[in-house]
Amino acid sequence: MANQSRWMYLAYFIQLCLVFNILFALTHGEFSAAGVGVFAFILGMVPYYFSRKTKIAFPWFVYFLISLALLIHISGYIQGRYITIPNWDTIAHTVSGSIVALLGFIGIMFLDKIKRYNLDAPFIAFFIVLFALAMEYLWEIYEFLVDTFFGGSLAGKMQPDNTDTMMDMIFVFIPAVIVALCCWYYIKKRGKETIMQEMVQDSPYFKE
């Protein structure tokens, strides 16, 4: 996927923005927030490391959206955007819902290839939505536990009320459905074999 290289600079730029947020936290004496930022930066580097080790090349927007989701969450904590911008949490869940849905798509595509399930496009789309909702369900449990045992996060209560929880779930469901429909169309247009070949053509783990 050499033609995607120029688009990868967008993902690199987002990772650089994470570094700026870490520096911002350090210069303001917010060392715990900086630590969270460092963790997010390392987490954002995992896809690059995985690709380098396995020679599996994901589409550029996968790297970009993972880094963007981390940046939105981290800048929300470090720069107080969760508090100062009313809809920041909605933006965070929408972007996160999109990337989780994409990860569900990639995961089921690899499982389909490895196990030779021969899944069709409608089932894959259905799985994408269920996967995103399952991950959101686990995240809401995490937020509940953080509020219950630690009194909230750096930005305060993660679940101020039931409405907030339900809105979070809705704004994961909507992008998950959109991603699922796009993936359905993508599979029907290009075919599973072509999509997978573009990702694994250089990987020694998928040599026929």
C-alpha positions, 0 to 999 in steps of 0.5 A: 500500500505504498500509495498511502504513504503521504496520508500517513503524515496525518497520523504522524501529525496527530501523534505529534499533537499528543507530544505537545499535550504532554509538554503542556501538562509538564509545563503546568506541573500536571505530572499525573496528566502528563503520565496519562498522556505518555501512556496514550502516546505509547498506545498510539504507537502500538499499531505502527510497531505491530505493522513493522513486526508483522509487515501487515499494512493497515489502511492509513485511516486506521492509524489516523483514527486511533491517534485522533481518538487518543488525542481527543481524550487526552486533550480533553483531560489535560486542557480541560475541554471535557469541562469547558466544551459541552459537547467534547465528550460526544465528539470523543465517543463518536470518534472512538465509536468509529475506530472501534467499529473499524477495528471490529471490521479488521478483526473479523476480516482476519478471522474470516481469512484465517479460519476460512469462514467465508462470511458474507458482507451483511454478517460482517456489517452486523458483527461490526455494530455488535462489536462496537456496542460490546466495547462501549458497554465495557467502557461504560462499566469502566467509567462506573468503576472509576466514579465509584472507587476513585471519585471520577477521572481528571475531568471529574465524574465520568458518568454524571447521570443516566442521560450522559451514559445513554448519550454516550452509547447512542453516539457510539451506535451511530458511527458504528452503523455508518462504518458498518454500512461503508464496510459492507459497500467496500466489500461488495465493491472490492471483494474480501480477497483484494482487501486482505491481499493489500494488507498482508501481501508483504507479511511472512505470516500470510504466505500461501 
